[in-house]
Amino acid sequence: MGTVRFVHRLDKPLKNGTSPIDLIYQVSGQRKYYRTELKLHPCSWDANIQKAVYVDKKKAKALSADFYSLPAYNEVGDYNDYLHKLSSSITDIEKRFKMDGISYSSEMVIEKLKIGHKERRPFQYTV
């Protein structure tokens, strides 16, 4: 079984102030990156728990962030569900490889993930 982490790529900011969320999958010392569809403002991401967080109006003002450009409470839940589904998909892919008796690499798992998500496109996330 490999490990899955989510990283907010603050080194790749977009013009609107958001940055992409990357999935990092590692197995047997091999690391592979997968760019998710999420792009969040830095204050909307908690690196410790690797999840999107809701920022209320008071906190946004304290952080000098535009509250109306941040995700709403229900959107944050949708974003975290999406991240959980990605992680679950990886677990399912690993199980399939094991059941088939195939020794897998991080590249093989991420390729299967890409194929699966192209076929059933999640709704577009706009932040």
C-alpha positions in Angstrom: 0.0 0.0 0.0 1.2 3.4 -0.9 0.8 6.8 0.8 -1.4 9.6 -0.5 -0.8 13.3 0.5 -2.3 16.5 -0.8 -0.2 19.6 -1.2 -1.2 23.2 -1.8 1.3 24.4 -4.5 1.9 27.9 -3.2 5.0 28.0 -5.5 2.6 28.0 -8.5 0.1 30.8 -7.9 -2.4 31.8 -10.5 -3.4 35.4 -11.4 -6.6 35.2 -9.3 -4.6 34.4 -6.1 -5.4 30.7 -6.0 -2.9 27.9 -6.2 -3.5 24.3 -7.3 -3.8 21.3 -5.1 -1.6 18.3 -6.0 -1.9 14.7 -5.0 1.4 13.0 -4.2 1.3 9.2 -4.3 4.3 7.2 -3.1 4.9 3.5 -3.1 8.2 1.6 -2.7 10.2 4.9 -2.7 8.7 6.0 -6.0 6.8 9.3 -5.9 4.3 10.4 -8.6 2.3 13.7 -8.7 -1.3 14.2 -9.9 -2.7 17.6 -10.5 -6.3 17.8 -9.0 -8.9 20.1 -10.4 -8.9 22.2 -7.2 -7.4 25.6 -6.9 -7.7 27.4 -3.6 -6.7 30.6 -1.9 -4.0 30.0 0.7 -6.3 30.8 3.6 -8.8 28.1 2.5 -6.3 25.2 2.9 -5.1 23.6 6.1 -1.8 21.8 5.4 -1.8 19.9 8.7 -5.1 18.1 7.9 -4.6 18.3 4.1 -8.2 19.6 3.6 -10.0 22.7 2.4 -11.3 24.8 5.2 -14.1 27.3 5.4 -13.1 30.9 6.2 -15.9 33.1 7.6 -16.3 36.7 6.9 -14.6 37.9 10.1 -11.5 35.7 9.6 -11.3 36.7 5.9 -11.2 40.3 6.9 -8.5 39.6 9.5 -6.5 37.9 6.8 -7.1 40.7 4.3 -8.8 38.2 2.0 -11.8 38.9 -0.2 -14.5 36.8 1.5 -16.6 36.6 -1.7 -13.8 35.0 -3.6 -13.4 32.2 -1.1 -15.4 28.9 -1.2 -18.7 28.8 0.5 -19.3 26.4 3.4 -21.0 23.8 1.2 -18.3 24.1 -1.5 -15.6 23.3 1.0 -17.5 20.0 1.8 -17.7 19.2 -1.9 -13.9 19.9 -2.3 -13.0 17.6 0.6 -15.4 14.9 -0.8 -13.6 15.1 -4.1 -10.2 14.7 -2.4 -11.5 11.8 -0.4 -12.8 10.1 -3.6 -9.4 10.5 -5.2 -7.8 8.8 -2.3 -10.4 6.1 -2.3 -9.9 5.5 -6.0 -6.2 5.0 -5.4 -7.0 2.4 -2.7 -9.4 0.6 -5.1 -6.7 0.6 -7.9 -4.2 -0.9 -5.5 -6.6 -3.6 -4.5 -7.3 -4.4 -8.1 -3.6 -4.8 -8.9 -3.2 -7.1 -5.8 -6.2 -9.2 -6.7 -4.8 -9.6 -10.2 -1.4 -10.5 -8.8 0.3 -7.6 -10.4 3.3 -5.8 -8.8 2.5 -2.2 -9.3 4.4 1.1 -9.3 3.3 4.6 -8.5 3.3 5.4 -12.2 1.0 2.5 -12.9 -1.5 3.6 -10.2 -1.5 7.3 -11.3 -2.1 6.2 -14.9 -5.1 4.2 -13.9 -6.4 7.1 -11.8 -6.0 9.4 -14.8 -7.9 7.0 -17.1 -10.7 6.6 -14.5 -11.2 10.3 -14.0 -11.3 11.1 -17.7 -14.1 8.6 -18.2 -16.2 10.0 -15.3 -15.4 13.7 -15.2 -16.3 15.2 -11.8 -18.1 18.5 -11.8 -16.0 21.5 -12.5 -14.6 23.3 -9.5 -14.4 27.0 -9.8 -12.9 28.9 -7.0 
